[in-house]
Amino acid sequence: MVIESIDNIEVAYELSKIHNIEMPIVEMVYKVIYENLDPREAVKKLMTRDKKSE
């Protein structure tokens, strides 16, 4: 299987940091791929983050 846009995760993550935009899903995917974050931990972090008006 091939994951579409996997090459763009790093770029999206870096752009979010440059422009100070919160992109929690992109951030967690980046950390799973490039920082070896356990995917279960990433899901836990996403599901327990503070709610905001979005």
CYANA upper distance limits for C-alpha pairs under 8 A (distance plus 0.5 A):
  5 SER  CA      9 ILE  CA      7.32
  7 ASP  CA     11 VAL  CA      8.30
  8 ASN  CA     12 ALA  CA      6.53
  9 ILE  CA     13 TYR  CA      6.50
  9 ILE  CA     26 VAL  CA      7.03
  9 ILE  CA     29 VAL  CA      7.88
  9 ILE  CA     30 TYR  CA      6.61
 10 GLU  CA     14 GLU  CA      6.65
 10 GLU  CA     30 TYR  CA      6.93
 11 VAL  CA     15 LEU  CA      6.60
 12 ALA  CA     16 SER  CA      6.59
 12 ALA  CA     26 VAL  CA      7.58
 13 TYR  CA     17 LYS  CA      6.97
 13 TYR  CA     23 MET  CA      8.21
 13 TYR  CA     26 VAL  CA      6.67
 13 TYR  CA     27 GLU  CA      6.55
 13 TYR  CA     30 TYR  CA      7.37
 14 GLU  CA     18 ILE  CA      6.74
 15 LEU  CA     19 HIS  CA      6.54
 16 SER  CA     20 ASN  CA      6.11
 16 SER  CA     21 ILE  CA      5.29
 16 SER  CA     22 GLU  CA      7.03
 16 SER  CA     23 MET  CA      7.19
 17 LYS  CA     21 ILE  CA      6.99
 23 MET  CA     27 GLU  CA      6.57
 24 PRO  CA     28 MET  CA      6.63
 24 PRO  CA     46 LEU  CA      7.45
 25 ILE  CA     29 VAL  CA      6.66
 25 ILE  CA     46 LEU  CA      7.73
 26 VAL  CA     30 TYR  CA      6.51
 27 GLU  CA     31 LYS  CA      6.70
 28 MET  CA     32 VAL  CA      6.63
 28 MET  CA     42 ALA  CA      6.06
 28 MET  CA     43 VAL  CA      8.44
 28 MET  CA     46 LEU  CA      8.24
 29 VAL  CA     33 ILE  CA      6.68
 29 VAL  CA     42 ALA  CA      8.24
 30 TYR  CA     34 TYR  CA      6.25
 30 TYR  CA     35 GLU  CA      7.82
 31 LYS  CA     35 GLU  CA      5.16
 31 LYS  CA     36 ASN  CA      6.78
 31 LYS  CA     37 LEU  CA      6.00
 32 VAL  CA     36 ASN  CA      5.41
 32 VAL  CA     37 LEU  CA      4.85
 32 VAL  CA     38 ASP  CA      6.74
 32 VAL  CA     39 PRO  CA      6.54
 32 VAL  CA     42 ALA  CA      7.73
 33 ILE  CA     37 LEU  CA      7.96
 37 LEU  CA     41 GLU  CA      7.45
 37 LEU  CA     42 ALA  CA      7.29
 38 ASP  CA     42 ALA  CA      6.90
 39 PRO  CA     43 VAL  CA      6.78
 40 ARG  CA     44 LYS  CA      6.70
 41 GLU  CA     45 LYS  CA      6.64
 42 ALA  CA     46 LEU  CA      6.75
 43 VAL  CA     47 MET  CA      6.55
 44 LYS  CA     48 THR  CA      6.58
 45 LYS  CA     49 ARG  CA      6.50
